[in-house]
Amino acid sequence: MKVDVYKRSEDSNLCSYLVVPTEKPLPQEVASTDWLVHELNVDFERDGKKHFTLNPEDAFHQIGEKGYAISHLDDRTTDTDAH
């Protein structure tokens, strides 16, 4: 699946990631927060490896449920460890 990846910096130098299927608009419920484009048109596959702190199976479940996937609070990473 091709996705667009957004990143948001948070307190304590942590960041979260949001993935949205490519060519889909940023969901309205997250559009008012400070998400910045990180990478566009990225291959996001169910390969067992984490992508942008997201577990692929969980991310695909989130995308199927709400149209996007977002890092869980416990899965945030420091800005320097991203990707």
C-alpha distances in whole Angstrom, upper triangle without the diagonal:
4,6,10,12,16,19,22,25,27,31,32,29,26,23,20,16,15,11,10,7,8,12,12,16,17,18,22,22,21,22,26,25,25,21,21,18,17,14,12,9,8,6,5,6,9,12,14,15,15,12,15,17,14,14,11,12,14,11,9,13,14,11,12,16,16,13,12,13,16,18,21,24,25,21,22,23,26,25,26,24,20,17
4,7,10,13,17,20,23,26,29,30,28,25,22,19,15,13,10,9,6,6,9,11,14,15,17,20,21,20,20,24,23,22,19,18,15,14,11,9,5,5,5,6,9,12,14,17,16,15,13,14,17,15,16,13,15,16,13,12,15,15,12,14,17,17,13,12,13,16,18,21,24,25,22,22,23,25,23,24,23,19,16
4,6,10,13,16,20,22,26,27,25,22,18,16,12,10,6,5,4,4,8,9,11,11,13,17,18,16,17,20,19,19,15,14,11,11,9,7,5,5,7,6,10,13,15,17,16,14,11,12,14,13,14,12,15,15,11,11,14,13,10,13,16,14,11,9,10,12,15,18,21,22,19,19,20,22,20,22,20,17,14
4,7,10,14,17,20,23,25,22,20,16,14,10,8,6,5,6,5,8,9,10,9,12,16,17,14,14,17,16,15,12,11,8,8,6,4,5,6,9,9,13,16,18,19,18,16,12,11,14,13,16,14,17,17,13,14,17,15,12,16,17,15,12,10,11,12,14,18,20,22,19,18,19,20,18,20,19,15,13
4,7,10,13,16,20,21,19,16,13,10,7,6,5,7,9,9,12,12,12,10,13,16,16,13,14,16,15,13,9,9,6,5,5,6,8,7,10,10,13,16,17,18,16,14,10,8,11,11,14,14,17,16,12,14,16,14,13,16,18,16,13,10,10,10,11,15,17,19,16,14,15,16,15,16,16,12,11
4,7,10,13,17,19,16,14,10,8,6,5,6,8,11,11,13,13,12,9,12,14,14,11,11,13,11,9,6,5,5,5,7,9,11,11,14,13,17,19,21,21,19,16,12,10,12,12,16,16,19,17,14,16,18,15,14,18,19,16,14,11,10,9,11,14,16,18,15,13,14,15,13,16,15,12,12
4,7,10,13,15,12,10,7,6,5,6,9,12,15,15,17,16,15,12,14,16,15,12,12,14,11,8,5,5,6,6,9,12,14,14,16,16,19,21,22,21,19,15,12,9,11,12,16,17,20,18,15,18,20,17,17,20,21,18,17,13,12,10,10,13,14,16,13,11,11,12,10,12,13,9,11
4,6,10,12,10,9,5,5,6,8,12,14,18,18,20,19,17,13,15,16,15,11,12,12,8,6,5,6,9,9,13,15,18,17,20,19,22,24,25,24,21,18,15,12,13,14,18,19,22,19,17,20,21,18,18,22,22,19,18,15,13,10,10,13,12,15,13,10,11,11,9,13,14,11,13
4,7,9,7,6,4,7,9,12,15,18,21,22,23,22,21,17,18,19,18,14,15,14,11,8,8,9,12,11,15,18,21,20,23,22,25,26,27,25,23,19,17,13,14,16,20,22,24,22,20,23,24,21,22,25,25,22,22,18,16,13,12,14,13,15,13,10,10,9,7,11,12,11,14
4,7,6,5,5,8,11,13,17,20,23,24,26,25,23,19,20,20,18,15,16,15,11,10,11,12,15,15,18,21,24,23,25,24,26,27,28,27,24,20,19,15,15,17,20,23,25,22,20,24,25,21,23,26,25,23,23,19,17,14,12,13,11,13,13,9,10,9,9,13,14,13,16
4,5,6,8,11,14,17,21,23,27,28,30,28,26,23,23,23,21,18,19,18,14,13,14,16,19,18,22,25,28,27,29,27,29,30,31,29,26,22,21,18,17,19,22,25,27,24,23,27,27,24,26,29,28,26,26,23,21,17,15,15,12,14,14,11,11,10,11,14,15,15,19
4,5,9,12,16,19,22,25,29,30,32,31,29,25,26,26,24,21,23,21,18,16,17,18,21,19,23,26,29,27,29,28,30,30,30,28,25,22,21,18,17,20,23,26,28,25,24,28,28,26,28,31,30,28,28,25,22,19,16,16,13,13,14,11,10,8,10,12,13,14,18
4,7,10,14,17,20,23,27,27,30,29,27,24,25,26,24,20,22,21,17,15,15,15,18,16,20,23,26,24,26,25,28,28,28,27,23,20,19,16,15,18,21,24,27,24,23,27,28,25,26,30,29,27,27,24,21,18,15,16,13,14,13,10,8,6,6,9,10,11,15
4,7,10,14,17,20,24,25,27,26,25,21,22,23,21,18,20,19,15,14,13,14,16,15,18,21,24,22,24,22,24,25,25,23,20,17,16,13,12,14,18,20,23,20,19,23,24,21,23,26,26,24,24,20,18,14,11,12,10,11,10,6,5,4,6,9,9,9,13
4,7,10,13,17,20,21,23,22,21,18,19,20,18,15,17,17,13,11,10,11,13,11,15,18,20,19,21,19,22,23,23,22,19,15,14,10,10,12,16,18,21,18,17,20,21,19,20,23,23,21,21,17,14,11,9,11,10,11,9,6,6,6,6,9,9,8,11
4,7,10,14,17,18,21,19,18,15,16,17,16,12,14,15,12,11,9,11,12,11,14,16,18,17,19,16,19,20,21,20,17,13,12,8,8,9,13,15,17,15,13,17,18,15,16,20,19,17,17,13,11,7,5,8,8,10,8,5,7,9,9,12,11,9,11
4,7,10,13,15,17,16,16,13,14,16,15,12,13,15,12,11,8,10,10,9,11,13,15,13,15,13,16,17,18,18,15,12,9,6,7,8,12,13,15,13,11,14,16,13,13,17,17,15,14,10,8,6,5,9,10,12,10,8,9,11,11,14,12,9,10
4,7,10,12,14,13,12,9,10,13,12,9,11,13,11,11,8,10,9,9,11,12,13,12,14,12,15,17,18,18,17,13,11,9,10,9,12,13,15,13,9,12,14,11,10,14,14,12,11,7,6,4,7,10,12,14,12,11,13,15,14,17,16,13,12
4,7,9,11,10,11,9,10,14,14,11,13,16,14,14,11,11,10,10,10,10,10,9,11,9,12,14,16,17,15,13,10,9,11,9,12,11,13,12,8,10,12,10,8,12,13,11,9,6,5,6,9,12,15,17,14,14,15,18,17,19,18,14,13
4,6,8,7,8,7,8,12,13,11,12,15,15,15,12,13,11,12,11,10,10,10,12,10,13,15,18,19,18,16,13,13,15,12,14,13,15,14,10,10,12,10,7,11,12,10,7,5,7,9,12,15,18,20,18,17,19,21,20,22,21,18,16
4,6,6,9,9,11,14,16,15,15,19,19,19,15,16,13,14,12,10,8,9,10,9,12,14,17,19,18,17,14,14,17,14,16,13,15,15,11,10,13,12,8,10,13,11,8,7,9,12,15,18,21,23,20,21,22,24,23,25,23,20,18
4,5,8,10,12,16,18,16,16,19,19,19,16,15,12,13,11,7,6,8,10,11,14,16,19,21,20,19,16,16,19,17,18,16,18,18,14,14,17,15,12,14,17,15,11,10,13,15,18,21,24,26,23,22,23,25,23,25,24,20,18
4,6,9,12,15,17,16,15,19,19,19,16,16,13,15,13,10,9,12,13,14,17,20,23,25,24,22,19,19,22,20,22,20,21,21,17,17,19,17,14,16,18,16,12,12,15,17,20,24,26,28,26,25,26,28,26,28,27,23,21
4,7,8,11,14,13,13,16,17,18,15,15,13,15,14,11,11,13,15,15,18,20,23,25,24,22,19,19,21,19,21,19,20,19,16,15,17,15,11,13,15,12,9,9,13,15,19,21,24,27,24,24,25,27,26,28,27,23,22
4,6,8,11,11,9,13,14,15,13,13,12,15,15,12,13,15,18,17,20,23,25,27,26,24,20,19,22,20,22,21,22,21,17,17,19,16,13,15,16,13,10,10,13,15,18,21,23,26,24,23,25,27,25,27,27,23,22
4,6,9,7,6,10,11,12,9,11,10,13,14,12,14,15,18,17,20,22,25,26,24,22,19,17,19,18,20,19,21,19,16,17,18,14,12,15,15,12,9,9,11,12,15,18,20,23,21,20,22,23,22,25,24,21,20
4,6,6,6,9,11,13,11,13,14,16,17,16,17,18,20,19,21,23,26,26,25,23,20,19,20,18,20,20,20,18,15,16,16,13,11,13,13,9,8,8,10,11,15,17,19,22,21,20,23,25,23,26,26,23,22
4,5,5,7,10,13,12,15,16,19,20,19,20,22,24,22,25,26,29,29,29,26,23,22,23,21,23,23,24,21,18,19,19,16,14,16,15,11,11,11,14,14,17,19,20,24,23,22,25,26,25,28,28,25,25
4,6,7,9,12,12,15,17,19,20,20,22,22,24,22,25,26,29,28,28,24,22,21,21,19,22,22,22,19,17,19,18,14,14,16,14,10,11,11,12,12,15,16,17,21,21,20,23,24,24,27,27,24,24
4,6,6,9,8,11,13,15,17,17,19,20,22,20,23,24,27,27,25,22,20,18,18,17,20,20,21,19,16,18,18,14,14,17,15,12,12,10,11,10,13,14,15,19,18,17,19,21,20,24,23,20,21
4,6,8,8,10,12,15,17,17,19,20,23,22,25,26,29,29,28,24,22,19,21,20,23,23,24,22,19,20,21,17,16,19,18,14,13,12,14,13,16,18,19,22,21,19,21,23,21,24,25,22,22
4,7,8,11,14,17,19,20,22,23,26,25,28,29,32,32,30,27,24,21,22,22,25,25,27,24,21,23,23,20,19,22,21,17,17,15,16,15,17,19,19,22,22,20,22,23,21,25,25,23,24
4,6,9,12,15,18,19,21,22,25,23,26,28,30,29,27,24,22,18,19,19,23,24,25,22,20,22,23,19,19,22,21,17,17,15,15,13,14,16,16,19,19,16,18,19,18,21,22,19,21
4,6,10,12,15,17,20,20,24,23,26,28,29,29,27,23,20,17,18,19,23,24,26,23,20,23,24,20,20,23,23,19,19,16,16,13,15,17,16,19,18,15,17,17,15,18,20,17,19
4,7,9,12,13,16,17,20,19,22,24,26,26,23,20,17,14,16,16,20,20,23,20,17,20,21,18,17,21,20,17,16,13,13,11,12,15,16,19,17,14,15,16,14,17,18,15,16
4,6,9,11,15,15,19,18,22,24,26,26,23,20,17,14,16,17,21,21,24,22,19,21,23,20,19,23,23,20,18,15,15,13,14,18,18,21,18,16,16,16,13,16,17,14,15
4,6,7,11,12,15,16,20,22,24,24,22,19,15,13,16,16,20,20,23,21,18,20,22,19,18,22,22,20,17,14,15,14,15,19,20,22,19,17,17,17,14,16,17,14,14
4,7,10,10,14,14,18,20,21,22,19,16,13,10,13,14,18,18,21,20,17,19,22,19,18,22,23,21,18,15,14,13,14,18,19,20,17,15,14,15,12,13,14,10,10
4,7,7,10,12,15,18,19,20,18,16,12,10,14,15,17,17,20,20,16,18,21,19,17,21,23,21,18,15,15,15,16,19,21,22,19,17,17,17,15,16,16,12,10
4,6,9,11,15,18,19,21,19,17,14,13,16,16,19,17,20,20,17,17,21,19,16,20,22,20,16,14,15,16,17,21,23,25,21,20,20,21,18,19,19,15,13
4,7,9,12,16,17,20,18,17,14,14,17,16,18,16,19,20,16,16,19,18,16,18,21,19,16,14,15,17,19,22,25,26,23,22,22,23,21,22,21,17,15
4,6,10,13,14,16,14,14,10,11,14,14,15,13,16,17,14,14,18,17,15,18,20,19,16,14,14,15,16,20,23,23,20,20,19,21,19,20,18,15,12
4,6,10,11,14,12,12,10,12,15,13,14,11,14,16,13,13,16,17,14,17,20,19,16,15,14,16,17,21,24,24,20,21,21,23,21,22,20,16,13
4,7,9,11,10,10,7,10,12,10,10,8,11,12,9,9,13,13,12,14,17,17,14,12,11,13,14,17,21,21,17,18,19,21,20,21,19,15,12
4,6,8,9,10,9,12,13,11,10,7,9,12,10,9,13,14,13,14,17,18,16,14,13,16,16,19,22,22,18,20,20,23,23,23,20,18,14
4,6,8,9,10,13,14,11,9,5,6,10,9,8,11,13,13,14,17,18,17,15,14,16,16,18,21,21,18,20,21,24,24,25,21,19,16
4,6,8,10,13,14,12,9,7,9,12,12,12,14,16,16,17,20,22,20,18,16,18,18,19,22,21,18,20,20,23,24,24,20,18,15
4,7,9,13,12,10,7,7,8,11,11,12,14,16,17,18,20,22,21,19,16,17,16,17,20,18,16,18,19,22,23,23,19,18,15
4,6,10,9,9,7,7,10,12,12,13,15,17,17,19,21,22,21,18,15,16,14,16,18,17,14,16,16,18,19,19,15,14,11
4,6,6,5,5,6,10,10,10,12,14,15,15,18,19,20,19,16,13,13,11,13,15,14,10,12,12,15,16,16,13,11,9
4,5,5,7,7,11,11,9,12,14,14,14,17,19,19,17,14,11,11,10,13,15,15,11,12,12,15,14,15,12,9,7
4,5,9,10,13,12,10,13,16,15,15,18,19,19,17,14,11,10,8,11,13,13,9,9,9,11,11,12,10,6,5
4,7,9,12,11,10,13,15,14,15,18,19,18,18,14,11,9,6,9,10,10,6,7,7,10,11,13,10,8,7
4,6,9,7,6,10,11,10,12,15,15,15,15,12,8,7,6,8,11,11,7,9,11,14,15,16,13,11,10
4,6,5,6,9,10,10,12,14,15,16,16,13,10,10,9,10,13,12,9,12,13,17,18,19,16,14,12
4,5,5,6,8,10,10,12,14,15,14,12,10,11,11,13,16,16,13,15,16,20,20,21,18,16,14
4,5,5,6,9,10,11,12,14,14,13,11,12,13,13,17,16,14,17,19,23,23,25,21,19,17
4,6,5,6,9,10,10,12,13,11,8,10,10,10,14,14,12,15,17,21,22,23,21,18,17
4,5,5,6,9,10,10,10,8,5,7,9,10,14,15,12,14,16,20,20,22,19,17,15
4,5,5,6,9,10,9,8,7,11,12,14,18,18,16,18,20,23,24,25,23,20,18
4,5,5,6,9,9,9,8,11,13,13,17,18,16,18,21,25,25,27,25,22,20
4,5,5,6,7,6,5,8,10,11,15,16,15,16,19,23,23,25,23,20,19
4,5,5,4,4,5,9,12,14,17,19,17,18,21,24,24,26,24,21,19
4,6,6,8,9,12,15,16,20,21,20,21,24,27,27,30,27,24,23
4,6,8,9,12,15,15,19,20,19,21,24,27,28,30,28,25,24
4,6,8,10,14,15,18,20,19,20,23,26,26,29,27,24,23
4,7,10,14,16,19,21,20,20,23,26,25,28,26,23,21
4,7,10,13,16,18,16,17,19,22,21,24,22,19,18
4,7,9,13,14,12,13,16,19,19,21,19,16,15
4,6,9,12,10,10,13,16,16,19,17,14,14
4,6,8,6,6,9,13,13,16,14,12,12
4,5,5,7,10,14,15,18,16,14,15
4,5,6,9,12,14,17,16,15,16
4,6,9,12,15,17,14,14,16
4,6,10,12,14,12,11,12
4,7,9,12,10,9,11
4,6,8,6,7,9
4,5,5,7,10
4,6,6,9
4,6,9
4,7
4
